[in-house]
Amino acid sequence: MKKLSLFIFTLVLTGCSFGQQLLNVSIDSFNNEDRVIMEFSAEAAPKMFTLKDPERVVIDFEGAVWNGAKREILSDSPRLSKIRWAQNSFSPGIARVVVDVKEGIETELVKEKEGRKHTERILSPEYAPQKNQKFISAVCGNNCKNGA
């Protein structure tokens, strides 16, 4: 039993997985929005929430694996400052992407390519939906959760 447990633990640590792999994270910037693009080897289901001090959007992909070290992209966008991603150290079965955003920015998570690609749209306040619209939940359905 100890050998089997050690084997499974080794698989998790080395990034071997029978589930989804986080292949790439990139950013595209436009005049009124930034797009954080997350690409996977297979369908991945996101769970999204927000945190404060500093303002950030956290997107967890349960069952997904990032095979590299913690990565970061710095941005000079007026809407976000950086994007970080890594394997969650507290829950190794979760690949986590964190987007540090400016205060008051609205976001939208869009699923594409049968769930193998997710795009986080970060919008300038003047292009965001009205306050009474359910922006994130309307886009993510039951796969996203909002919290502060």
N, C-alpha and C positions, 0 to 999 in steps of 0.2 A: 504494500500500500504506500509506503514511504517513497519507493522508486517512482510510482505512478504520479504521486503528488509533486515530486521534484521535476519530473518530465513536463507536467502541465505548467508548473511555475516557470520553468525554463522557456517554454513556448510563449508564454505571456510576456516575459521580459525581453525576449529577442524579437518580438513583434510578429511571430508566426501566428496566423489567424485563419480560421475557416470562415470568417465573416467579411465585413467590408474593410477596405483599406482606404484611408485618407491619402490620396495621391498628390494633391497639390492645393495650395491656397494662393490666390493672387488678388490684385486690386486693379480696377479700372476707374479712373476719375473723369468726371464730366463737369460742365458748368454748374449744374444744380444738384448733382448726386454723385456718390461714390458707390461702387459695386465691389463687394468682397465675394470672390468666387471660390467655392469649395468643391473639389471634384473627388469622387469616390469610385472604387472598382465595382461596386454593386450598390443597390438601393440602400440608403441610409436615412433613418428617421431622426429628425432634430428635436431637441427640447431646448427652448430658448427662454431666457430670463434676463432681467437687468439688475445691475448693482450700482450703488452710488459711492462717491468719494474715493476714486474718481468715477465719473459716469462711464458705464461700459455695458455692452451687450455680450452675454455669454451664450454660446451655442454648444450643447453637448450632443454627441452622436454615439448613443449607446450601441455596443457591439462593434464599433469601428476601431481601427488601429492606425496610429501614426508611427511609422517605422524609424523616424529620425529623432534627433534631439529637439529640444524646445527651439522654435523658430520665431522670428519677429520681422515685421515689415514696418518701417517708419514712414509716416505720411506728412506732407505739408498741406494737406487739405484743410479747409476751414471747418469741416464737419467731423473729422476723426484725426487722431494723432498716431495711433499704431494698431497693428493687428498681431496677435500672438497665438500660437497653437502648439499643442503638445499632447502626449498621452496623459490623462488625468492620473496624478500620482496617488491620490486617495482611492480612486476607483479605476483600476487598470483596464477595465473593459470599456472605457469611454475616451473617445478623442474629443478634445475641447478646443474651441476657437473663441478667442476673446477680442472684441473690437472696442478700443477706447474711443468714445465719442464725445463731442462737445455737448454742453448742457442745452436742452431744448430740441435736440435733433430727433426726428422720427425715423423709424426703421421698418423694413418690410422684408420678410424672408420668402423667397420664391423657389419652388421646387421645379426642376427641369430634368429632362432625359430620364424619366421613370425613377426619379429620386437619386440618380447618380451624380447630379449636379445641383447645388444649392447656391443661390445668390442672395446675399444680404444687401439690400438697397438702403443707403443712408442718405436721407433727403434733407435739403435745406428747408428751414421752417416754412417759408412762403410756398413751397411746393408740396407740403405734407397735407394729408386729408384733414377735414374739419375735426375739431376736438370730440364731437359726439359720435364719430365713426369708430368701429372696432377694427382698427387697422391691422395690428399684428395677428389677432385671433382669426380675422376673416381670411387672411392669407395662409396661415399655418393650420387652421382647423384645430383638432384636438392634440396635435403633435407639439404645440408650443405652450409654454406657460410663462406668464408674466409675474414678476415679483419685484419688490423694491428692497 
